[in-house]
Amino acid sequence: MNPDFENCLKKNKIRKFSPGKSLTGKEIATAESDIKEAKESLARKKYKWATIQAYYSMFHSARALLYNKNYREKSHYCLIIALKVLYVKTGELPIRLVEGLQRGKNLREDADYYNEWSKAGSEEMIKIAYEFLEVASSIDKQ
């Protein structure tokens, strides 16, 4: 098993979550709502909020995938590790989407904590968030 994943399990940052599958639809709906709001913020030239909302759309898509395997996260970092182990390794999720989630996390933190954002960054995040949502929705329907 992946040592980072094992460490996340040991520290209870990723744990088994038996009701997970029953909550995937709720997470997908939240991801859809967040991406819609991100697109509206982009249209209003609110790039900071578009970036943050697009990241949270990806986060909820990622959480839906984790729930689908009956796991729950307590760390954004461990969520990324879990996606690599549970989905990238199996070929169900392209690594570029997980890398996009990591980039989104960084851009969201820059926007939230350092007042740094850009139109290009928000557009990039929205594009990746749509792709992430599409993949998460298709896996949820299997």
JOBELTA-V845221 format. One record per residue. N is the residue number from 1. RES is the residue in one small letter. PSI is psi as a letter, one per 40 degrees, with the letter a starting at -180 (NA if undefined). Layout:
# JOBELTA-V845221
n: {N;N}
res: {RES;RES}
psi: {PSI;PSI}
This chain:
# JOBELTA-V845221
n: {1;2;3;4;5;6;7;8;9;10;11;12;13;14;15;16;17;18;19;20;21;22;23;24;25;26;27;28;29;30;31;32;33;34;35;36;37;38;39;40;41;42;43;44;45;46;47;48;49;50;51;52;53;54;55;56;57;58;59;60;61;62;63;64;65;66;67;68;69;70;71;72;73;74;75;76;77;78;79;80;81;82;83;84;85;86;87;88;89;90;91;92;93;94;95;96;97;98;99;100;101;102;103;104;105;106;107;108;109;110;111;112;113;114;115;116;117;118;119;120;121;122;123;124;125;126;127;128;129;130;131;132;133;134;135;136;137;138;139;140;141;142}
res: {m;n;p;d;f;e;n;c;l;k;k;n;k;i;r;k;f;s;p;g;k;s;l;t;g;k;e;i;a;t;a;e;s;d;i;k;e;a;k;e;s;l;a;r;k;k;y;k;w;a;t;i;q;a;y;y;s;m;f;h;s;a;r;a;l;l;y;n;k;n;y;r;e;k;s;h;y;c;l;i;i;a;l;k;v;l;y;v;k;t;g;e;l;p;i;r;l;v;e;g;l;q;r;g;k;n;l;r;e;d;a;d;y;y;n;e;w;s;k;a;g;s;e;e;m;i;k;i;a;y;e;f;l;e;v;a;s;s;i;d;k;q}
psi: {i;h;d;d;d;d;d;d;d;d;e;f;e;h;i;i;g;d;e;d;d;e;e;d;d;d;d;d;d;d;d;d;d;d;d;d;d;d;d;d;d;d;d;e;f;g;d;d;d;d;d;d;d;d;d;d;d;d;d;d;d;d;d;d;d;d;d;d;e;f;i;i;i;e;h;d;d;d;d;d;d;d;d;d;d;d;d;d;d;e;e;d;h;h;d;d;d;d;d;d;d;d;d;d;d;d;d;d;d;d;d;d;d;e;f;h;i;i;d;d;d;d;d;d;d;d;d;d;d;d;d;d;d;d;d;d;d;d;d;d;e;NA}
